[in-house]
Amino acid sequence: MKCTILHETRGRMRVHTMQGAMSLQQADILEAYLNRVSGVTKATVYDRTGDAVICYDGPRETVTKALSSFAYAKEQALVPEHSSRALNRDFEDKLVASLCWRGIKQLFVPSSVRALITVARSVPYIKAGLTCLMHRKIQVPVLDATAIAVSMLRKDFKTASSIMFLLGIGDILDEWTHKKSVADLAQTMSLNVDKVWKEMDAGSVLVPVADVQVGDRIVIHTGNVIPLDGKVVSGEAMVNQASITGEPLAVRKAEGGYVYAGTVVEEGDCTICVEKSAGSGRYDRIIRMIEESEKLKSATEDHASHLADQLVPYSLGATALVWLLTGNMTKALAVLMVDFSCALKLSMPIAVLSAMKEASDYHLSVKGGRFLEAVSEASTIVFDKTGTLTRAEPKVAQIVTFGGNDEADMLRLAACLEEHYPHSMAKAVVAEAARRGLRHEERHSCVEYLVAHGISSSVDGQKVVIGSHHFVFEDEHCVIPAGEQAKFDALPDTYSHLYLAVSGVLAAVICIEDPLRPEAADVIRGLRELGVTKLVMMTGDNEKTARAVAEAVGVDAYFAEVLPEDKAAFIQAEHAAGRKVIMLGDGVNDSPALSEADAGVAISDGAAIAREVADITVGADDLYALLTLKRLSDALMERIHSNYRKIISFNFLLICLGVAGVLPPATSALLHNASTLVISLKSMTKLLA
């Protein structure tokens, strides 16, 4: 690709592509390509000018070489399934057209013609007001219609036109911000599945999702996301369809049942015959789910909307009262021209949706405004340990064998079972087997995964279980080989343990090193400074390991060897005590607690079901994002409360000045609508510097 460097500073360059008009698709391809270049931190392409701004921290030569070797034809695979670029273009054009038409009309159209245009444009507003009245409702459309109608009856067409112009601009900005925020939110909720188990003649093989075709059969295990639409041909599973329907309860899917991409298997296993290729239809379903869901609305937004409508009768009553007391229609109109509802209804949703968009800039995916509100108001935060307070990628530190078993054979057997499941400890076992170059055949029968317990299967006719101490020794009643109790008692307490038993006898203990996140203690202190009064860690791990981690990070309390229902029960108890709760977790076992919390926060590289049921997903690679989330939520609530104060005080001042005869109605209307626009635009600015 030929391009010219227009401007350059250290770590940043602006280039102009030497081509004709750039299409929206070309802009998306180039932007996606540049953001994948090694060393590029952020690249933005402007389709109208054909320019690209590239920020980088790597070698300059890498960027220039990438630009010179770029070709649209070679990078067609980078075309995103969905892009906000066309949406932005559409609303930019609408806004510019509205402003230009306003200017042309004022400069070149005769006043008599402008009056006729104003009358024609008023019809929809008056109709909307009459419709409200017919339904026995006195709401914002009634107030707008009255203000416009009275202005025209007084032959003040300029004021009526100004009111409608500013209302129209507000509608454009409101719709634009809402649709853009919803689109960005839907994009963050899109699938992030790279590989899937595909049925082959020789058995199940892990293949890239892109290689799966319509008609292929794929196997989905407990805790995994379903990446493609299809029909269940064997097996049975409980499927969480919250991303499609918004309903949190899992639905049973058996042979003949249809499953959708993006849903998650909570229990069971199933084989699916793929009927739709990657990307077909899911995005549109997410959009519909978001738009129809009340999750998008916070309690503050609801309050603002209701308050806006409740104030309308008072505004009309005050108008009538001023007219009766003064007999001056001009002073009465000063009240009518200034209402609180417009600003309240417009600025609050914009503030919330803009905050959700800003959260995505910090790799935080927020599914609704009320969850930001919950984070701001929460006094209790519950942390899972493994994969949350500790590293998301634990490592195998030691393998202790029993009964004369070979270490490599035991690791191979454990990896054979664990590779089907998403828990961080399972990933550690599989990774260690791969590091040692251990290959294994799929020798096991159907694998049963018990959440927060372990895995049970049959290998070469022998029952094999792997999991927690409670699962292996208490539930499965496995025993330690004779004469090896002392060896078992000497297992290091500093590690988490996975117990592997064959035919009811302990075969090996895999010691998992689960290093604490270096930022964990700082984050705990930071949350306490931000007003969180109760910080709790809950884990299924043993007492000694849990105590060591709890003391290291500085939580207020900890609970060890807990089950998923225990975490959910604790949150219920906190709710009963009148406290709002945030739950932070990453595993399948965390999903009940994530659902129960006022705001469930999932770690992005955790289990799919955790991300699915969570209200907020942290995509950053450290916990400092949680502090950002808290600060962002607090800043949002402060902005909303500030907007309340500004709207009420400024509009009350305008009413007083109008009644006093200082401001004419037209000026009051202009200042009122201008303030609404200013507050709304301010609400779209960044909350965090």
ZABAMI-711713 format. One line per field, with one value per residue (C-alpha): residue number from 1; residue in one letter; x, y, z. Coordinates in steps of 0.5 Angstrom, whole numbers, plus 500, padded with zeros to 3 digits. Example, Ala and Ser with C-alpha at 12.3 -4.5 7.8 and 13.67 -1.06 7.14 Angstrom:
resi = (1,2)
resn = (A,S)
east = (525,527)
north = (491,498)
up = (516,514)
//
This chain:
resi = (1,2,3,4,5,6,7,8,9,10,11,12,13,14,15,16,17,18,19,20,21,22,23,24,25,26,27,28,29,30,31,32,33,34,35,36,37,38,39,40,41,42,43,44,45,46,47,48,49,50,51,52,53,54,55,56,57,58,59,60,61,62,63,64,65,66,67,68,69,70,71,72,73,74,75,76,77,78,79,80,81,82,83,84,85,86,87,88,89,90,91,92,93,94,95,96,97,98,99,100,101,102,103,104,105,106,107,108,109,110,111,112,113,114,115,116,117,118,119,120,121,122,123,124,125,126,127,128,129,130,131,132,133,134,135,136,137,138,139,140,141,142,143,144,145,146,147,148,149,150,151,152,153,154,155,156,157,158,159,160,161,162,163,164,165,166,167,168,169,170,171,172,173,174,175,176,177,178,179,180,181,182,183,184,185,186,187,188,189,190,191,192,193,194,195,196,197,198,199,200,201,202,203,204,205,206,207,208,209,210,211,212,213,214,215,216,217,218,219,220,221,222,223,224,225,226,227,228,229,230,231,232,233,234,235,236,237,238,239,240,241,242,243,244,245,246,247,248,249,250,251,252,253,254,255,256,257,258,259,260,261,262,263,264,265,266,267,268,269,270,271,272,273,274,275,276,277,278,279,280,281,282,283,284,285,286,287,288,289,290,291,292,293,294,295,296,297,298,299,300,301,302,303,304,305,306,307,308,309,310,311,312,313,314,315,316,317,318,319,320,321,322,323,324,325,326,327,328,329,330,331,332,333,334,335,336,337,338,339,340,341,342,343,344,345,346,347,348,349,350,351,352,353,354,355,356,357,358,359,360,361,362,363,364,365,366,367,368,369,370,371,372,373,374,375,376,377,378,379,380,381,382,383,384,385,386,387,388,389,390,391,392,393,394,395,396,397,398,399,400,401,402,403,404,405,406,407,408,409,410,411,412,413,414,415,416,417,418,419,420,421,422,423,424,425,426,427,428,429,430,431,432,433,434,435,436,437,438,439,440,441,442,443,444,445,446,447,448,449,450,451,452,453,454,455,456,457,458,459,460,461,462,463,464,465,466,467,468,469,470,471,472,473,474,475,476,477,478,479,480,481,482,483,484,485,486,487,488,489,490,491,492,493,494,495,496,497,498,499,500,501,502,503,504,505,506,507,508,509,510,511,512,513,514,515,516,517,518,519,520,521,522,523,524,525,526,527,528,529,530,531,532,533,534,535,536,537,538,539,540,541,542,543,544,545,546,547,548,549,550,551,552,553,554,555,556,557,558,559,560,561,562,563,564,565,566,567,568,569,570,571,572,573,574,575,576,577,578,579,580,581,582,583,584,585,586,587,588,589,590,591,592,593,594,595,596,597,598,599,600,601,602,603,604,605,606,607,608,609,610,611,612,613,614,615,616,617,618,619,620,621,622,623,624,625,626,627,628,629,630,631,632,633,634,635,636,637,638,639,640,641,642,643,644,645,646,647,648,649,650,651,652,653,654,655,656,657,658,659,660,661,662,663,664,665,666,667,668,669,670,671,672,673,674,675,676,677,678,679,680,681,682,683,684,685,686,687,688,689)
resn = (M,K,C,T,I,L,H,E,T,R,G,R,M,R,V,H,T,M,Q,G,A,M,S,L,Q,Q,A,D,I,L,E,A,Y,L,N,R,V,S,G,V,T,K,A,T,V,Y,D,R,T,G,D,A,V,I,C,Y,D,G,P,R,E,T,V,T,K,A,L,S,S,F,A,Y,A,K,E,Q,A,L,V,P,E,H,S,S,R,A,L,N,R,D,F,E,D,K,L,V,A,S,L,C,W,R,G,I,K,Q,L,F,V,P,S,S,V,R,A,L,I,T,V,A,R,S,V,P,Y,I,K,A,G,L,T,C,L,M,H,R,K,I,Q,V,P,V,L,D,A,T,A,I,A,V,S,M,L,R,K,D,F,K,T,A,S,S,I,M,F,L,L,G,I,G,D,I,L,D,E,W,T,H,K,K,S,V,A,D,L,A,Q,T,M,S,L,N,V,D,K,V,W,K,E,M,D,A,G,S,V,L,V,P,V,A,D,V,Q,V,G,D,R,I,V,I,H,T,G,N,V,I,P,L,D,G,K,V,V,S,G,E,A,M,V,N,Q,A,S,I,T,G,E,P,L,A,V,R,K,A,E,G,G,Y,V,Y,A,G,T,V,V,E,E,G,D,C,T,I,C,V,E,K,S,A,G,S,G,R,Y,D,R,I,I,R,M,I,E,E,S,E,K,L,K,S,A,T,E,D,H,A,S,H,L,A,D,Q,L,V,P,Y,S,L,G,A,T,A,L,V,W,L,L,T,G,N,M,T,K,A,L,A,V,L,M,V,D,F,S,C,A,L,K,L,S,M,P,I,A,V,L,S,A,M,K,E,A,S,D,Y,H,L,S,V,K,G,G,R,F,L,E,A,V,S,E,A,S,T,I,V,F,D,K,T,G,T,L,T,R,A,E,P,K,V,A,Q,I,V,T,F,G,G,N,D,E,A,D,M,L,R,L,A,A,C,L,E,E,H,Y,P,H,S,M,A,K,A,V,V,A,E,A,A,R,R,G,L,R,H,E,E,R,H,S,C,V,E,Y,L,V,A,H,G,I,S,S,S,V,D,G,Q,K,V,V,I,G,S,H,H,F,V,F,E,D,E,H,C,V,I,P,A,G,E,Q,A,K,F,D,A,L,P,D,T,Y,S,H,L,Y,L,A,V,S,G,V,L,A,A,V,I,C,I,E,D,P,L,R,P,E,A,A,D,V,I,R,G,L,R,E,L,G,V,T,K,L,V,M,M,T,G,D,N,E,K,T,A,R,A,V,A,E,A,V,G,V,D,A,Y,F,A,E,V,L,P,E,D,K,A,A,F,I,Q,A,E,H,A,A,G,R,K,V,I,M,L,G,D,G,V,N,D,S,P,A,L,S,E,A,D,A,G,V,A,I,S,D,G,A,A,I,A,R,E,V,A,D,I,T,V,G,A,D,D,L,Y,A,L,L,T,L,K,R,L,S,D,A,L,M,E,R,I,H,S,N,Y,R,K,I,I,S,F,N,F,L,L,I,C,L,G,V,A,G,V,L,P,P,A,T,S,A,L,L,H,N,A,S,T,L,V,I,S,L,K,S,M,T,K,L,L,A)
east = (500,503,502,505,507,503,506,510,512,516,511,506,505,499,499,495,493,495,488,481,475,476,470,467,469,476,477,475,480,486,484,484,490,494,492,495,501,507,508,502,498,492,491,485,483,479,475,473,480,483,488,490,493,498,501,506,511,515,520,518,521,516,510,513,514,507,504,508,506,499,494,486,486,490,487,479,479,480,473,469,462,460,462,460,463,457,452,457,457,449,448,454,450,444,447,450,444,440,445,446,438,437,442,440,433,435,439,435,428,423,419,413,415,419,412,409,415,414,407,408,413,409,404,408,409,402,399,404,401,394,395,398,392,387,391,390,397,400,407,413,410,404,409,412,406,403,409,410,402,402,408,405,398,402,405,412,414,421,421,416,422,427,424,423,430,433,428,430,438,437,433,439,444,440,439,446,449,444,445,453,453,449,453,459,456,454,461,464,459,461,464,471,472,478,477,472,472,470,468,472,472,478,475,474,479,481,480,479,472,474,475,468,463,455,454,460,459,462,462,461,463,460,462,464,461,457,460,455,448,446,441,443,444,446,447,443,445,443,444,444,441,441,445,440,433,435,433,438,435,438,434,434,437,436,437,433,433,436,442,445,452,454,450,453,453,452,451,452,455,452,454,451,450,452,447,450,457,461,457,451,445,448,450,443,440,444,442,435,436,440,435,429,432,431,438,440,437,439,435,437,435,428,428,430,425,419,421,421,414,411,414,410,403,407,410,403,400,405,404,396,397,402,397,391,395,399,394,400,401,408,410,406,410,416,414,411,418,422,421,425,423,427,434,432,430,436,442,441,441,447,451,450,451,457,460,459,463,468,469,470,476,479,477,471,465,459,452,447,447,444,451,455,450,451,458,458,453,456,459,461,466,467,473,474,481,484,484,482,486,492,494,490,495,497,503,504,510,510,507,507,505,503,502,508,505,510,509,509,503,499,500,498,492,490,491,487,481,482,483,476,474,475,478,485,487,485,489,495,495,494,500,505,503,504,511,514,512,507,501,495,490,482,482,476,469,464,467,462,464,462,462,467,468,472,472,470,471,473,479,481,475,478,474,478,477,481,479,478,480,472,470,476,476,469,464,468,471,478,483,491,495,498,504,504,500,506,508,501,501,508,505,507,501,504,500,493,492,489,488,488,485,484,479,478,486,490,495,498,497,498,501,499,503,498,502,499,497,503,497,492,494,494,487,485,487,485,478,478,480,474,469,468,468,467,472,471,475,471,475,474,481,484,484,492,492,486,489,496,493,488,493,498,492,489,482,477,475,476,472,475,473,466,462,458,452,456,458,451,448,453,451,444,445,449,443,438,443,442,448,450,455,460,462,469,470,472,470,464,463,463,457,451,454,456,448,446,450,448,454,457,464,468,475,475,480,476,470,465,459,462,463,456,452,456,454,461,467,474,479,485,491,491,486,487,481,477,479,478,471,470,472,468,462,463,464,458,454,457,456,448,447,451,446,440,443,445,438,434,438,439,431,429,433,430,423,424,427,422,416,420,420,427,427,422,419,424,430,428,426,433,437,433,434,441,443,440,444,450,449,448,454,458,455,458,465,470,469,476,482)
north = (500,507,512,519,521,527,528,524,524,519,513,516,518,520,517,519,513,514,512,515,515,510,505,503,496,498,503,497,492,497,499,491,490,496,494,487,489,488,494,498,500,503,505,509,510,516,513,520,523,516,518,513,515,510,509,504,503,498,499,504,500,495,500,502,495,493,499,498,491,492,490,490,483,479,482,480,475,481,484,485,481,488,495,501,505,505,507,513,515,515,519,524,526,527,532,536,536,538,544,546,546,550,555,555,556,562,566,565,562,568,569,567,561,559,560,555,550,551,549,543,541,542,537,530,534,536,529,526,531,529,522,522,526,521,516,520,521,528,527,530,530,534,539,540,540,546,550,549,550,556,560,559,561,568,568,567,562,563,560,554,553,553,549,543,544,543,537,534,535,532,526,525,525,521,515,516,515,509,505,506,504,498,496,497,493,487,487,486,480,477,470,469,461,459,452,446,439,436,429,425,417,417,420,427,432,439,444,451,454,457,450,447,447,446,439,437,434,438,436,441,439,442,449,450,455,453,456,455,454,447,441,436,429,425,427,431,438,444,450,457,461,468,471,470,470,474,468,466,459,453,449,442,440,433,429,433,440,446,450,457,460,464,459,455,448,448,441,435,434,434,433,438,438,445,448,455,458,462,469,467,471,471,479,481,476,480,487,485,482,488,493,489,488,492,491,497,501,503,505,512,512,510,515,520,518,518,524,527,525,527,534,535,537,541,545,546,548,553,556,557,560,565,567,567,571,576,576,576,571,572,571,565,562,563,558,553,554,552,544,540,533,534,535,529,524,526,527,521,515,519,519,512,509,513,510,503,505,508,502,498,503,500,492,492,489,492,489,494,501,498,494,500,503,497,497,504,503,496,495,488,485,477,474,467,465,461,465,471,473,468,468,466,461,456,451,444,444,437,430,425,418,413,405,405,409,412,420,421,416,419,426,423,420,427,431,426,428,435,437,438,443,450,451,454,448,443,448,447,440,440,445,441,435,439,442,435,432,427,425,421,418,418,412,414,413,419,424,426,433,435,442,444,437,434,429,422,417,410,408,401,399,402,408,414,420,427,433,435,432,432,429,423,421,423,422,417,413,412,410,411,405,401,404,410,414,418,420,423,427,430,433,440,445,451,448,447,439,435,428,422,415,409,404,407,407,414,414,421,428,433,440,446,452,458,464,470,476,481,487,483,486,493,492,490,496,501,498,499,507,507,506,498,496,488,484,477,471,464,458,451,450,447,451,452,455,459,462,464,467,471,474,476,480,483,481,482,475,468,462,455,449,452,449,454,454,456,462,464,463,468,473,472,473,480,482,480,485,490,490,491,485,485,478,477,470,466,459,454,454,461,462,461,467,471,470,472,478,485,485,479,480,475,474,474,468,464,459,461,460,465,470,469,469,475,482,485,482,484,483,486,482,485,486,494,494,493,499,503,500,502,509,510,507,513,518,516,517,523,526,524,527,533,533,533,539,543,542,543,550,553,551,554,560,561,561,566,571,569,571,577,579,579,574,573,567,566,567,562,557,558,558,552,548,550,548,541,540,542,538,532,533,534,527,524,526,522,520,519,523)
up = (500,498,504,506,513,515,522,526,534,538,538,534,527,522,515,509,504,497,494,492,496,502,503,510,509,507,513,518,514,515,522,524,520,524,531,530,528,533,537,535,542,538,531,528,521,519,512,510,510,508,514,520,526,529,536,538,543,538,533,528,522,524,523,516,514,515,512,505,505,506,501,502,498,502,509,507,513,517,516,522,523,525,525,528,523,518,524,526,519,519,525,523,516,520,525,520,515,521,523,515,514,520,517,510,513,517,512,505,507,507,514,511,508,515,519,514,515,523,522,518,523,529,527,530,536,537,535,540,546,544,544,551,553,550,554,560,561,562,560,557,550,553,555,549,545,549,549,541,540,545,541,534,537,539,532,535,530,531,539,536,531,536,541,535,533,539,541,534,536,542,539,534,540,544,539,536,543,545,539,539,546,545,539,542,548,544,540,547,548,542,542,544,542,538,538,539,539,533,532,527,525,530,535,538,535,537,531,530,530,523,520,522,517,516,517,522,529,535,542,548,555,562,563,555,551,544,539,533,532,531,533,539,536,542,549,554,557,561,557,560,554,558,552,548,552,558,562,568,569,564,559,558,551,549,542,537,541,538,541,539,539,545,550,555,558,565,566,562,555,548,541,536,528,526,522,521,520,525,526,523,527,534,534,532,537,542,540,541,548,550,547,550,557,563,565,561,566,572,578,577,570,572,577,572,567,572,575,568,567,574,574,567,571,576,570,567,573,575,568,569,576,573,568,573,578,573,567,563,558,556,564,564,557,561,566,560,556,561,563,567,564,557,561,566,560,556,560,565,559,555,562,563,556,555,562,559,553,557,561,555,553,560,558,562,559,563,561,564,567,574,575,575,580,584,584,586,592,594,601,600,595,595,592,589,590,584,578,581,587,585,578,572,570,575,574,576,582,584,582,588,586,590,589,585,579,574,574,567,566,572,569,562,565,569,562,558,563,565,558,557,562,563,570,571,575,569,564,569,568,561,560,564,560,554,556,558,551,554,548,550,547,548,552,557,556,558,562,568,571,578,579,585,586,580,574,574,568,566,563,560,565,571,574,575,579,580,584,591,597,599,592,592,599,602,596,592,599,596,600,601,599,605,608,605,610,612,605,604,611,608,602,602,605,601,594,592,591,586,588,582,584,580,582,589,591,591,585,585,588,583,587,584,585,585,585,588,584,585,585,589,596,593,590,597,600,594,595,602,601,596,601,601,608,607,603,603,600,599,596,595,597,604,610,610,603,604,610,607,601,606,610,604,601,607,606,612,613,609,608,606,603,601,595,590,594,600,596,594,601,604,599,600,608,606,602,608,612,607,604,596,594,588,587,583,580,574,575,573,581,582,577,582,586,580,579,586,587,585,580,578,576,572,569,562,561,566,565,559,564,569,563,561,568,570,569,568,565,566,560,563,565,573,578,578,573,579,582,575,575,582,580,574,577,583,578,574,580,582,575,575,582,579,573,577,581,575,571,577,579,572,570,576,575,568,571,576,571,566,571,573,566,565,560,554,553,547,550,556,551,548,554,557,551,550,557,556,550,554,560,555,551,558,560,554,556,559,567,568,566)
//
